[in-house]
Amino acid sequence: MKKIASYASLALTRIFILFIAFSLLIIFYQSSSNLSQLTKKQPSDTTDVNYKYWIDSSNIIDNKNILDNISLFKQTTPAEIPFALKDQTYWVLVDIKNTQSHHVSLVLFADNKLLDVFKVYPIKNNTIQKNLTLQHLPFHQIYPHINIELTPRNEQSYLLQIRTDGPPNVPIQLISQSTFDLHILTAQFLYGAFIGIALLMILYNLVLFFAVKDKVYLFYIGYLLSAFLIMSSITGFGYILFDDFFNQQIDKYLIPLHFLLVLFLLFFTLFFLRYDKQQSITYRIAITVCFCLVVAIFATLTLEKVAQATVFFSIQPLVFILAIYLLIKRIRGNLSWAKYYLASWIPLLIGAAIQPAVLLNIIDYSFLTSNAFLIAIIAEVSLMAFALAERMRRNEQDKITNIAYHLSSGIPRKSNLETCINNLVQQKYNDFSVCIVKPEHIEKVALYINDEMNTQLFKQLYGKLSSLFQYNDAIIPITDKQEKICLINHTCFALIIDHHVDEQPAEMLFESIQQVVQENFHITQVKLPLTAVIGLARFPVDGDKSHLLLNRALIATANAENNVLKWSHYENDVKDTTQYLFKLTSDLKQAIKNNTLMLYHQPQVDLRTLRVCSSECLLRWQHAKEGFIPPNVFIPIAEDMGLIHEVTFWVIQQALHHQKQLMDEYGFNHLVSINISGKDISSKHFLARALDIIEASGVASDKIIFELTESASFTNNAHTMRVIEQLTDLGITISIDDFGTGYSSMSQISHLPFQELKVDRQFVENINQDKKRLVIAEATVKMAKGLGLEVVAEGINSEEDEATLRKFGCDIGQGYYYAKPMPLEEYKQWLTSLVQGRVKTPLKGEYIPVEK
């Protein structure tokens, strides 16, 4: 459904883009035909006009006594009246004389919609007449003006009273009626176009948000709404759309709305450019700036408009600089995907610079400059439609890339190989092989390097192998880009060999592959003397489906590890082994269902008091026909066949059932230790199921130890880390099993919330006969104790081993020196034979449970 919604959104985007492009053509054509006529500001060829002004900074003079100050008026032109960002009243005297022999219709017009006072008083016989303006009407709020009719050779005088604590510039114009009408028509057309595009963009982005759930569309909607309210106030057209109270509120909070505009713009920039995906220092700095803008919005609410404007116009350039820096940083070296977004900044910056410059009298007023920001917003919003469309197209392309390629390395995924095999089968290719190339011992090497180093290693090998196969026609391309290799399981390369054109012996090809791997198996400056193991499965002999060929090639790779030549074909007798494994899987599932598996207990002894403090539960399977099947055989089967979780939950349930018997019937109060694999604890439903079993058992959480294996497999898994923390909070002891081998190493588990560390038996057995083991065991124990951990040593087989581990500071011992693993009934008898729960004469002191 998401894919369908994504394609539908992309189609909607293309239709919308065509509509926007068509609308822009109409706007450009209509506006350009009118602008040339609007450049003529005053009818100087038909009238003589004289201007004088005086500024009342105290705001106490009114129309009744203004004539007493007429001597203070100064001769000027409209552009030279020193309007300033102050709360003061401007008095302007305008004398107009019709020099023509015909009637003239004029309009005295103040092109500022944010005036608090605009009154025009006719003067006749040195007497001020009644105010001519009708400020209560919406049209006069938008266009403060009066109409003037001059008969031939007639002369009239008008006194203008102007006051504003908003934008200071008040362009006063005396223009013909036809020019005024054209001014209104063009302004209405521009604003109408802006409203139409803005509303359509809001609806369009809302649809896209619900379709793809991307927050970037919400931020752009916020930006559009802020721009819509700001332009409604600046142009005055809000008085047509909204009631007086709402318009008054918009005018009152005009500067906070400007803050909101740049805030949404900055948020949009961050999310449009995907900084939120990386959580880098740049992203955190930008988010801090956004927070500061929010604080500034609330802080400026207490200030007057003049102070608000001063603060905003000081901050706005800094925000724009930050946004441009974010843009340049992201597109550096890859401009194509954000070219429209980059282009949208050009009109925005020009309009944002012209608007305050006109309002502050830095740039001369004209119809074009006074509406520069509105025109810029129209252009910017329109270009953003193209930018969002391009972003959506790129997102779709990225999704396809993510499906086909590994994100970190750019190496083709297994899906490419499977598609190619299916195509070959459909095309009746009847002789090809799937070849798996695996760097030798890569799982062990991966324990000592981080993900970045591992990725670089495989990218390096991929490049060299690709060069080797570039001109080899026997290797079939698996992607549209003619790539011939893919990465599977993050450890193996796979390719397809076409035997129809394969002219060289297989041995030569495999030797070439092994030579390339051996020469390029580098980690930083270390060159490891390792080669590759290679497995081969042939179509149709070894399988007629892609998954069968891949699986059997992997089996052949495993067999190749024990082969002198390090390569192997899939053997036919493996088929019999496969059937056997399937039968074992079925039997294992039945054994879980019928409770025919068994749990053995091996005691763990506190080395200070020699009291039994816990037991480790070990799973055993006595098959009805096959006899005893060791765990290292059936546990991997359970993992491969998806039964491992059922096995684990069965073990937890049985172990806690045993623990309950030991506590209630025999009074033994020690702990029970249960093995949990990385696959188990990473499971989505592990925690809930495990807690249900624990609650039903009646065993307290602080009597349970979970020994975690394969710790490297979940150290970077946020979900698993939360599960471990929740288990710890419940009182369950978390132990790291088999430290020093397999997946466990201090670099991998250093940030896990665990309390116990278990040293593997290979470092403990016969410790006094092997100096290396002695040094490793001592260093491990002391390191763990230095971290405040409790240390368990398994594999203690003698009194000398015990004494040595106790000297190192080890807390708990486990091994054949104390007891072998036993069934529950035998374990009960062993426990009852102890003297006060101790295995022999104890040292001084009592056993103290480990602190959780």
N, C-alpha and C positions, 0 to 999 in steps of 0.2 A: 504493500500500500504506500509506503514511504517513497518507493521508487516511482510509482505512478504519479504521486503528488508532486515529486520533484520534476518529472518531465512535463506535467501539466503547467507547473509554475514557469518553466522555461519557455513553453509555448506562449503563455500569457505575457511573459516579458517581451517576447519578440513582437507580438501584436501591439503592445503598449508603446514600444520604442518607435514603431512606424507611425503611430498616432501622434506621439510627441514631436517627431521630426516634421510631420505635416503641419502641426500646429505652429511650430517655430517659423516655418516658411510663411504662413499667413501673417503672423505677428510682425515678422521682419518687413514684409511687403507693405502692410498697412501703416506701420510706424514710420518707416523711412519716407513715405510719400507725404507725411504731415510735418516732419521735423524741420524741413527747409523753410516752411511757412512760419514756423514758430520762432525762428531766429530773430525776427523783427520785433523788438520789444515794445517800442513806443511809436505812435504816429507823428513823428517829428516833422513830416512834410505837410501836415494839416494843422498843427497846433504849436503854440509856444507854451512851455511848461517851466515853472520856476519852483524850486524846493528850498525850504528852510527847516531847521530842526532845533529842538532844545530838549535836554534830558533832565527829568525830575528824579534825582536819585533818592529823594525822601518819600516819593509816592503820595504826596499830600495835596498837590495842586489838582484842581478839577476844572471842568469846562466853564465854570462860572467866573473864575478869576484868572484863567490862563492868559487872557488878553493883557493883563497887567504886566506880564513878563514877555510880551511880544518883542521888546527891544533886545532881549537876550538871544533870540533866534539867530542861527548862523546859516549863511548861504551854503548850499551843498548840492550834490546829486544823490539819487537813491542809493547808489553803490557805495557812497562815501559816508553814509550815516554810520557812526561807530557803535553798532549794536554789539553788546558784550554779554558774557555769561554771568549776568547779575540780575537781581530782582529790582528793576527800576522802570519808570514810565518814560516812553518816548513820545514827544509831541512833534508832529510833522505838518508844516503848512505848505499846501500845494496850490499854486495859482495857475489856472489853465485859460488860455485864450485861443478861440477858434480864429485862425487866420484866413479861412476860406469863405467863399461866398455861398456856401451850401451847408446844409445841416450835417452835423457830425455826431455819431453815437460812439461813446467811449465807455470803458470800464476801468475803474480804479481798483486795483487788485493787490492784495498782500498774499504772496504764495508761501504761507506758513500755516499749517493746520493746527499747531499747538499753541496758538495765542490764547492767553488768558483774557486779554481785553483787546478788542478791535472796534473802535467807534469812529464814525466819520460825521463831523459837524459842518454843515454849510455855513459860510460867513457872508452875511448881507448887511451892508451899511454898518460895518464894524460891530455887528452883533452876531453872536453864535446862535445858530438855529438848532432845531431838534436833531438828535442822532438819526442817521438814515439807515444804519445797518440793522439787520434782523437776525441776531445771533441765536435766537431760539429755534430757528429752522435748520434742519440737517444740511441743506444745500449751502447755507451761509457758514456753517461750521467747517465744511470742507473747503469752500472757496470764499474766504472773507473778502467782500467786494461791495461796491455800489455801482449802479449804472448812471452815466452822465449823458445828458442830451444838451448839446451846444448849438444854438442857432448861429447863423452867419455873423461873424465879427463879435460874437458874444464872449464875455469873460466871467469866470467863476472861480471862487476860492473855497478850499476845504481844509479843515483842521482834523488831522488824524491823531487819535489817542491809542497808543500801542503799548501793551505790557505783556511780558512772558518771562517765566522763570525756567522755561525749557530751552530748546535750541535757540541761540541768540539771533541768528540771521533772519531778517524779515525782508525778503525781496519785494519792494514796492514797484508796481508796474502800472503804467497808464497805457492801455492797449485798445485797439478797436474791438467792437463787439464781435466781428467775425473771427478775429484772432483769438479772443477769449473763448468763443464757442469751440474753435478748433482745439484750443488748449484743453478744455474740459473733455471733449470727445476723445482726444488722444490719451489723456490721463486715465479716463474711464476704461478705454480699450486695454491699456497696459495693465491696470489693476484687475480688470476682469480676466485677462489672460493669466495673470498670476494666480488669482483665486481658482480658476479652472484647473490649471496645471497642479497647484498645490493640493487641492482637494482630491484630484485624481491620483496624485502620488501618494497621498495619505491612504486612500482606499487600496491602492495597488500594493503598497508596502504592508498593509494590514493583512491582505490576502496572502502575501508571500510569507509573512511571519507565521500565520496559522498553518501554512503548507509545510514549511521547512524548520520552524521553531528556532530561528536564528535571531538573537537579540539585536543584531545590527539594524534590523528593520524597525524595531521599536524606538531605538535612539534616533533614527532618521525621521520617524513620525514626530517625535518630540521636537526635533530641529525644525520641521516644517510648520508645526503648530506655533512655535515661538516666532518664526519668521512671519507667519500669517498675522498674528496679533500685532507684532511690531509694525508691519507695513500698513495694517488697518489704522493704526494710530497716526503714523507719520503722514500717510496720504489723506487721512481724515475720512476715508470711506467706511470706517467702522460705524459712523453715525447713520449710515444707510442700513447696515446689516444688523446692528445691535441697538438696544435701548440706551437712553442717556446714562443711566447708572452704570451699566457695564462698560460703556465707553469711558466714563470718568475714571473707573478703576483701571482700565488699560492705560490711560494717560498717566494716572498716578504712579503706576508700577512699570513705566516704560523702561527705565534703566535696569531694574531687576529682570525684566524680560530679555533685555540685551545680554545680561549675564547668563540667563538660561540658554540663549541661542548659542553662545560660544561653549557653554558646558556640554550641551548635546552634540555640538560639532566635534568637540574633543573626544567624547565618548564614542561617537560614530567613527572617528578616525582610528581609534585604538582597535575597535572590533572589526571594522572593515579591513584593516591591514593585518588582522589576526594576531595582534600582540597578546591578546588574552590566552592564546594557546601556549605561549612560551613562558609566561610569568617571569619575565626577565627584570633586571633592575630598571631598564627603561620603562617598562610597563608599570612598575611600582611607583616610579617617580611621577609618571603621568596621572596615575590614580590619585596620588597625593595632591597634585595640582587641581584635579577635579574636586577633591574634598575641600581644598582651600577656596575654590570658586563658590561652592555651596555656602561656606562660612561667610564669604564676602557678600553673597546675596542677602543673607539675614542681617549682616552688620550694616549694610548700606540702607536698609529699611528705616533706620533711625535718623538718617541724614536728609538734608534738603536736596532738591533736585540738582542744584548746581554742584554740590559736593558729590552726589551720586555719579553725575556725568564725568566729573573730574577723575574719580576713582576708576570708573569703567574704561574711559579712553586711555588711561595709563596702563591698565591690565590687558586690554584687548590685544595690543601688538605682541605682548609676551606670549599669550596663548596661541596666536597665529604662528609665531616663530616656532613654538613647541610642536604644533600640528604639522608644520612644513618639515621640521626636522624628522618627525616620525615617518612622514611620507618618504622623504629622501633616503632615510636609513633603510626602509623596507624595500624600496624599488631599485636601490643601487645595484646595478648589474642585471636587473630583470625588470625593465620598464613596461613591457608589453601588457601585462595583466592589469596594471593600474593606470594605464595611459589616460583613460577618460576621467578618472578621479583627479589625476594631476591637472588635466585641462580644466576641470571645474573650479580649481583654485584661482585660475587667472582672472575670470570676471569677478569672483568673490573678493579677491584682494583689491582689485581696481575699484569696485563699488564701495567696499569697506573703507578705502582710503579717501575716496571722493566725498562720501556722505558727511563725515565730520569736518572735512576741509571746507565744504560749502556752508555747513551750519555755523562754522567758526569764522566765516569770512576770509578764509585763506585762498579759496578758489572763487572766481567770479561766478555769479548765478546765471544759469540758463535753464531752459526746460530740460535739456539733456542731462546737465550736471545735477539738477535738483532731483531727478528721477533715476540717477545712476545706480543707486543701491537696489531699487526695484527691478530695473533692467538686469542688473548683475545677478540678483536672486533668481529671476526667471531663467537666465542662461545657466546659472549654477545648478539649479534644480533639474533642468532638462539634461545637462551633461551627466548629472548623478544618476538619472534613469539609465543612461548608457553604461555608466560605471557599475551599477548594480547588476545590470544584465550581463556584463562581462564577468563580474565576480561569480554570478550564478553559473555561467557557462564553464568558468574555470573550476568551480566546485564539482560540477558534474565530471569534468575531465580528471580532476584529482581523485574522485571516487573510483573511476575506471582504473586509474593508475594504481591506486591503493589495492584494488582487487588483483591487478596483474603483476605488481612489483612490490618488493619489500620496501617499506617506507624509509628505513634507516640506511639501507645500502643501495637501493635502486636496482637490485638484481631481480630478474623475473621470478615469479612465484611458481609453485607446482601446478597451479591451475592452467598455465600456458602449456605445460607438457601434456597434461591430461587432455586438453582440447586438441592438441596436435595428434596425439595417439588416436583419439576418436575419429578425427578426420582421415587419418591414414587407413583406419579400419573401414570406414565408409567408402574410401576410394579404392578398396580391394588391394591395398599393399599387403603382400603376403610374406615378406621376409625382412624384418627389422628387429632391432633389440633395444631395450631400455638399459642404459648403462648408468650405474651409480658410482660416483667418485667421492670418497670420504677421506679427509686428512686423518692420518693415523693418530690414535689416542686423543682426538680433539676434545672429548668430554673431560678428560683429566686436565688438559691444557687450559680449558675454559675456566677451571677453578681458580687459576692464578692470574687471570686477566679480567679487566672490566668489560662491559658491553661495548664501549667505544673501540677498544683495542680489538675485540673479537670481530666487530663489524669491519674494521680496517683490514684485518687479516683476510677475511673472505672476499672483500672487494679487490684486494691485491691478487689473490688467487684467481678470482673470476676474470680479471683483466688479462692475466697471463694465459689462462686456458682459452679464453675467447680468441686471443691472437693465434694460439696454436691451431684452432679449428677454423679460422677465418676463411682459408682457401681449401679446406677439406670438404669436398662435395659429399663425402660419405656421412657427414654429420648434418642432420636435417634441421633447418631453422624452425624454431618453435613459436616465434612471435612475428608480428607484422614488420618489426624493425630488423628482421633477419638475425635476431639473437638466437644462439644455439644452446645455451646453458641456462638452467634454473636452479634455485636453491630450495631444498626441501628439508624439513625438520631442523632448520637452522644449523645443520652440521654436515650436510651432504650436497654435492652437486649432482644433477641428473641431465642426461642428454640422450638423443636417439641416433642409433647407427643404422644407416640404410645399406643392407648387405648386397643390394643390386649393383651399387656403384663402389662398394668397398673393395679396393684392389690390394691393399696392403694386409699382411697377416695381423690378426688381433693382437698378437704379442708385441708387435712394433708400436701399435697405437697405445697400448697400455704402458709400455716402457716410456713412451714420450710423455704421457700424462704424469707418470710417477716422477720423471725427471724434472718436469715443470714444477710440480708441487714441492719436491725436495729442494730445488733451487730458490723457491720463493716463500718458504714457510718461515716468515720473519715476524717476530714480535718486538717492536721498537728496534733495538740494536742487536737483539739476540737472534741468531740463525740456528734453528733447531734441526738436528740431523734426522728428520722424519720424512717419510714418503706418504703415499696414498694407498688405501685399499680400494679395490674395484670389484663391483659385482655386476653380473650380466644376466638378464632374463630375455628370452627370445620369443617373438610372436611367430606363429600361434602355438608353438610347442609348449611353452611355459605359461601361457595364459592368453586369453582373447579379449580381455578388458583392461582398461588403463590401470585400475587399482590393483588387479592381480599381477600385472607386469611390474609395477612399482614395488609392491610388497615382496615379490619373489626376488627382485633385484636387490632389495635390502637384505633379504635372508642370505643371498649369495655374498653380499658384502660382509656380513657377520662371519660367514664361513671363510672368507678370504683372509681374515685377521689371523687365522691359524695356518695359512698356506705360505709356503716359502716364497712363492712368486708374488704374493699379496694381491692376487686377483683370482676370481672364481666364477664359473657358470653356475646357474641354478641347477641343482642336482635333482634328478627324477625321484630319488628315494626320499627327498624332503617332503614329497606329497604324502607319503605314509606317515611321516612325523607330524605333518599338519593335521591329518585326520586323528592321530593319537592325541594331539593337544586339544582339539575340539572335544574329543571324548572326555578328557580330563576336566575341561571347563564345565561340561554338563554334569559330571560327577561332583565337582566342587560346589556347584550351585545346589545340588541335591543334598550334599553334606551340610551346607549352611541351613537349609530348610529343615533337615531332620536332626540337627544338633549332634551330628556325629563327628565333628571336629573336636579337638581336645585342647585344653589350656594346661600348660605346665608352669610351675612356680620355681624360680631360683631366688633364694634369699639374698638380701643385701644387708651387710653388717656394719654397724657404726664402729670405726677403727679406734675410737677413743675408749669406748665402754665395752666393745665386743658384744653388744646387744643387737639382736635382729631388729632392724628398724623398718624394713620394707621388703617387698618381693617383686621381681620382674615377671610379668606374665608372658609366656612364650607359646606361640601357636604350633600345634602338631596335627598331622593328618595321617591316620592309619587307614589306607584304602582297603576296601573289602577284597579286591582281587590283586592289586599291584603291591600291596603291603605298605610299608612306611614311605611316604613321599616327603622329602625335605622341603622346608619353606622356600629355599632358593630356587626351587622348581615351580611350585604352585603359586607363590606370590607374584612373580612376573606375569604368569598366565592371568591371574586375577586382575592385574593392572591393565594388561593389553586388552582383555575382554570386557572391561567395565564392571568387574565384580568386586574390586578392591574396597569400595565403600561398604558393601554388604558385609564383607569379611571383617572390616574394622568395627562396624557397629555391633556385630556378633561378639567380637572379642571384648569390647567395652562392656556389653551387657553381662557376659559370662564372668568377666573379671570382677565386676562390682557385685555380682551374685555370690561369688566365692568370698569376696571381702566381707560381705554382710554375714556369712556363715562364721567366718573366723572371728568376727567381733562379737556376735550375739551368742554363739554356742561355746566358744573357747576363750573369749575375753582378750584375744590378741588385738592390740591397739596400734599396730604399725600400719604403714602406708602400702598402697598397691601401685605399681608402675606399669603403664600400658603404652605400647609402641603406636605412634601415629605418624603416618607418612605425609610428605608435603602435598601429595595429591589429595589426601583426605581433608586436611585442614584448609586447603584452598577451595574446597567444594562449597558451593553457595548455601547448601542446607546442612552443613556439618554441625554448626553451633547449635541450632535449634534441636536437631535430632539428638545430639550428645547430651544436651541439658535435659531433654525429656527422659532419657535413659538414666541419667544421674538422679534426677528427682524421683523417679519410680523405684530406684534401688534402695533408697533410704540411707545411702552412704554419704557422709559429710564431704563437701568439696575439698576441705583441707587434708583429707586422707587419700587424695588422688594425685598421681604424678603422670603427666603426659610426656613421654619421650619422643621428641620430634626428630625425624630423619629427613634427609634431603633438604636441609635448611636453606641452601642456596636457591632452591627452586621457588621460594616464596618471600625472600627478603625484600624484593622490590614490588611485592603485591600488596597494595594498600588494604584490600579487603581482608587478606590473611593476617596482616599485622593487627587490624582491628579485632579480629577473632581472638588472636593470642592475648591481646590486652584485656579483652572481656573475660577470658578464661582466668587470667591472672587476678583480675578484680574479684572473681568469685572465690578465690582461695586455692585454686588448682595450681600445683607446682609445675612449672614448665622446665623440662630438661632437654638439653641438646645431646643427642645420641651419637656415639661413634666419632667423637671429636678427633680431628686430624686425618680422617680418611674420607673417601667418597666425596660427598657434597659439603661436608662440614669443615669450615676453616674460620679463624677468628675474623678475617677480613670480610667474610660473608655474613657472620652472625653478630657482629659487634654492636648492632643497633637493635637486636631483638630483646624484648622484655622477658628474659628468662632468669631462673634462680639457681639452676643446677647444670653442671657440665659433666659429661660422661666420657672418660678417656678410653679409647678403643683398646681391645685386648691385645692387638699386635704390638702395642707399646708397653704392655704390662707383663705379659707372659715371659718368664725367665729373665726378668729385668736385670738381675744381678750378673748374668752371664754375657750380657751385651751392653757395652759401654754407650753405644749410640742410643739404644732404647732408654738407658738410664738417664742420659742427658735430656732427651726429648720429654720423658715423663716428668722429670723434675721441673723443667722449664714450664711445661704445661700446667702443672699443679700450682706452682708459685704465681704464674701469671693469672690464673683463675682466682686464686685466693686474694691476689692484689685487687681484683675487680669485685670482691665481696661475694663470690659465688661458692656454692657447695660443690665439692668434687667427688665423683664416683669413679672408681677404677674397676673395670671388669677384666677377668682373666687372671685373678690372683690364684696361683696353684700351689703355693708353698708358704711356709711360715716366714722364710726369708723375704719373699715378695711382699708379704704383709708388713713386715717390719720396715722395709725400705719405703713403701708408700706412706706409712704412718710418719716416718721421719721427715718426708717431704711436706707433710701437712695435709695429706689426703683425708677426706672425711669418712667416706663409705667404701667398702670393698665388696666385690662379688666375684665368685669363681669356684672352681672345683675343690679348692682347699676347704671351703665351708660346706658346699653341697652341690650336687648336680641338679639340673632342672627335674622337677618331680610332678606327677599328677597330684591333684588336690588331696586325696585321701592319704597318700604317702607323705605329702608335705605337712599335713596335720599331725601325723605320727612323729615326724621329725621335730616339729615345733614342741610337742609335748615332752620330748626326750631331753630338751635343753634344761639347764639349771637356771631358773629364774629368767628364761629367755636369752641367756648368754651362751655363746658357743664354747667358751672355756673360761678359766679364771680371768676375771676382768681387771682392767686397770682401775684406778681410783676415779670416782665420779659417776654421775648418772647420765643417761642419754637425754639430750636436749633436742627436741624436734627442730628442724630447720625453720627459720623465720620466713614467713610468706611475704 
